[in-house]
Structures are given as structure tokens and as C-alpha cells.
């Protein structure tokens, strides 16, 4: 599978080769996965143009050292780190990236880290319209209360 033109940060392909190679070298640990805004950009979802490369890494390994390209790291473990990964080829380098549905779900999980302005854009991108309302009682739970999000017409 070939990645879309431009790198995950939105750098034009002509200027991106060295950044892609640097990313692959710095994120080359098989336990790191491209995620969040970088994965959105790679999948062509929304209009976000991240300034850093976003990586998901296990909680047990040290974060990559600062350098170029700039990295933002989120810590994940278990299935949250290992499920929903596909590999894309960028300049001959196989890069693990979360699939589109996992990427969108992770963006809601980390909305305060990536910016709450991303959520409305994702709702439009995945075809949900209307006002978002937060409820305190989940319908059909036999009186149990819980937090849920309901889309109003």
C-alpha cells in the first residue's frame, strides 16, 4: 500500500524525503505507531496539518529523544496499542499507522491533547451532523446512570 502524497506533517513530497527517513529512523522501534493528527493527515481525514509527528508508544519504553522531525508521544498499552494497525510504505519504508476508524476514536480519547477544535471537524468528516448533547442517564440500561453522548437532530 502506498501512502498519500506529502508526508504525515503535510510537507510537500519534494521536501519530505529526509523527514520521512528521519521519522523512520527515530520511530523505527517496532513498538511505535503513527497516530492521532499524523494518522488523520495520512488517511486524508479532515484538514489538520500537524506541526509534529504523533507517535503512540508503550508505557514501558523511553520516549524518543528530541530532534528532527519534532515528535509528540502518547502512551498506550495492551490492545489500545496493538489493535487496528496497518502498515503503509513511505519512500520504501514500512511505517505502522492506526487504521482510519481507530485514528478517529483515538482523536476523541485524546481530544484535550490534540485540541478540542478537532472533534467538530471529525464529526463532519464521518457524516454526523447536529448538536452534541451530553446525557447523564444511559437509555436502556435499566435505570443505571452513565455518561454518554447523544446526537440531536
C-alpha positions in Angstrom: 0.0 0.0 0.0 1.4 3.4 -0.9 0.9 6.4 1.3 -0.8 9.6 0.0 1.4 12.3 -1.4 3.1 14.6 1.1 4.4 13.3 4.5 2.4 12.9 7.6 3.1 16.5 8.6 1.8 17.9 5.3 5.3 18.7 3.9 5.3 18.6 0.1 6.8 15.4 -1.3 9.8 17.1 -2.8 10.9 18.4 0.6 9.7 15.4 2.6 12.1 12.6 1.8 14.7 13.4 4.5 12.0 14.0 7.1 10.3 10.6 6.3 13.7 8.9 6.6 14.4 10.6 9.9 10.9 9.6 11.2 11.5 6.0 10.2 14.9 6.1 11.9 13.7 7.7 15.1 10.4 5.9 15.3 11.9 2.7 13.9 11.2 0.8 17.1 8.6 -1.8 16.0 6.5 -0.9 19.1 5.8 2.7 17.9 2.8 3.5 15.7 1.9 6.7 13.8 -1.3 8.1 15.4 -3.7 11.0 16.0 -3.2 14.1 13.8 -0.4 12.5 11.8 -2.6 9.5 11.0 -5.5 11.7 10.2 -3.3 13.5 7.7 -2.0 10.3 6.2 -5.6 8.9 5.8 -6.8 12.3 4.3 -9.4 12.8 7.1 -10.1 16.5 7.9 -7.9 19.5 7.3 -5.4 19.3 10.2 -1.8 20.0 9.3 0.2 18.9 12.4 3.5 20.6 13.3 4.8 17.4 14.8 4.8 13.7 14.0 2.5 12.0 16.5 3.6 8.5 17.8 1.9 6.0 20.1 4.4 4.1 22.2 4.2 1.6 25.0 4.3 2.9 28.5 7.4 0.9 29.3 9.8 2.3 26.8 11.5 5.7 27.0 10.3 8.5 24.7 12.4 9.2 21.6 15.0 12.0 22.1 14.1 15.4 20.8 15.3 16.1 17.2 14.0 16.5 13.7 11.2 15.9 12.9 9.6 17.1 16.1 7.7 14.3 17.8 4.6 14.2 20.1 4.2 11.0 22.1 1.2 9.4 23.6 1.5 6.4 25.8 -0.7 3.3 25.2 -0.7 -0.3 26.4 -2.3 -3.6 25.6 -4.9 -3.7 22.9 -5.0 0.1 22.7 -1.5 -0.1 21.2 -1.7 -3.4 19.2 -5.1 -3.5 17.6 -6.1 -1.6 14.4 -2.7 -1.2 12.9 -1.8 -1.3 9.2 1.5 -0.7 7.5 2.0 1.8 4.8 5.0 2.3 2.6 6.5 5.8 2.5 9.6 6.2 0.4 10.3 2.4 0.6 10.0 2.4 4.4 7.1 0.3 6.1 5.5 2.6 8.7 2.9 1.2 11.2 -0.1 3.5 11.4 -3.5 3.1 13.1 -6.3 2.5 10.6 -8.8 5.3 10.0 -11.5 4.1 12.4 -9.1 3.6 15.3 -7.5 7.0 14.5 -10.8 8.8 14.8 -11.6 7.0 18.0 -8.2 7.9 19.4 -8.7 11.5 18.5 -11.8 11.6 20.7 -9.9 9.9 23.5 -7.0 12.4 23.3 -9.1 15.4 22.4 -7.7 17.6 25.1 -4.1 16.7 24.0 -4.7 17.4 20.3 -7.2 20.3 20.7 -10.9 20.2 21.1 -11.3 22.0 17.8 -10.6 18.7 16.0 -13.8 17.0 17.2 -16.3 19.1 15.3 -14.2 18.6 12.1 -14.2 14.8 12.7 -18.0 14.8 13.2 -18.4 16.4 9.8 -15.8 14.2 8.2 -17.5 11.0 9.4 -21.0 12.3 8.5 -22.5 13.1 11.9 -24.4 16.4 12.0 -26.5 18.2 14.6 -25.8 19.4 18.1 -23.9 17.2 20.6 -25.6 16.7 23.9 -24.1 15.1 27.0 -26.5 13.0 29.0 -26.3 11.6 32.5 -28.6 8.6 32.1 -28.0 6.0 29.5 -31.1 4.8 27.7 -32.0 1.2 28.1 -29.7 0.5 31.0 -32.4 -0.4 33.5 -32.0 2.8 35.5 -28.2 2.7 35.6 -26.6 6.0 35.1 -23.6 6.6 33.0 -22.1 9.2 30.7 -22.9 9.1 27.0 -23.0 11.4 24.0 -26.3 11.7 22.1 -26.5 13.4 18.7 -29.6 15.6 18.5 -31.4 16.3 15.2 
